Amino acid sequence: MLVLLPPSEGKASSGAGVPLKPESLSLPGLAGARAAVLDELVELCAGDEEKAREVLGLSEGLRGEVAKNAGLRTSGARPAGEIYTGVLYDALDLGSLGADAKRRAGRELLVFSGLWGAVRVTDRIPSYRCSMGVRLPGLGALAGHWRAPMAEVLPEAAGDGLVLDLRSAAYAAAWKPKGEVAARTATVRVLHAPTRKVVSHFNKATKGRIVRSLLAEGVSPAGPAALVEALRDLGHEVEAEAPAKAGRPWSLDVLVSAVH
């Protein structure tokens, strides 16, 4: 199983650890594309601060993020699972998982990123600010920048098992599973059961709990249909829609009754 996650806008501080070693990151086929984004982002943020803020879409209160990006090559690096914070990652709570579940998380979770393309939660990265929606002056829209290298690398990373796609739309634009991989991919929406509406907090927290429960219970469904049964066994209310055409992802709705 491969689980595709969005990152978080908010991130923990890098700390004083060993700086980034780009060659140590997973998915080495993305190295060239990563270097291109890193080079331009650092140059942009080390130059005109106001221009950098405009490009990155940062408010006055987030001015400090520009300096953070300028120092990416020398800042301390920590496991990505510790850098990413926010509702989904709080609910996932990787740090409190047992040893076996943590090992599975290292193998099965892939976090998408405007800067790195995609990293495993064990990859050591510095804290940064660069969403997939950014358009850099030189490289252009980051989602477009990542499409070709992702298309080369991700099918192999997906292996021959289930792909559970929990990304938001901006990150899903960087890679869309196709053909045989798409046929064993499941996307998930989280709906407020009484209103049948998507609510951001429900969405993020519930997705974090879903991943945590699969990891903690050692459940690795073989495909989308098996995932539906596994989630129901774990206590989730799930409605599933198999694709009308072959080679398309499954769509799953997880229903939540209250905010918690």
Secondary structure, 3 states (H helix, E strand, C coil): CEEEECCCCCECCCCCCCECCHHHCCCHHHHHHHHHHHHHHHHHHHCCHHHHHHHHCCCHHHCHHHHHHHCCCCCECEEHHHHECCHHHHHHCHHHCCHHHHHHHHHHEEEEECCCEEEECCCEECCCCCCCCCEECCCEEHHHHHHHHHHHHHHHHHCCCCEEECCCHHHHCCCCCCHHHHHCEEEEEEEECCCCEECHHHHHHHHHHHHHHHHHCCCCCCCHHHHHHHHHHCCCEEEEECCCCCCCCEEEEEEECCCC
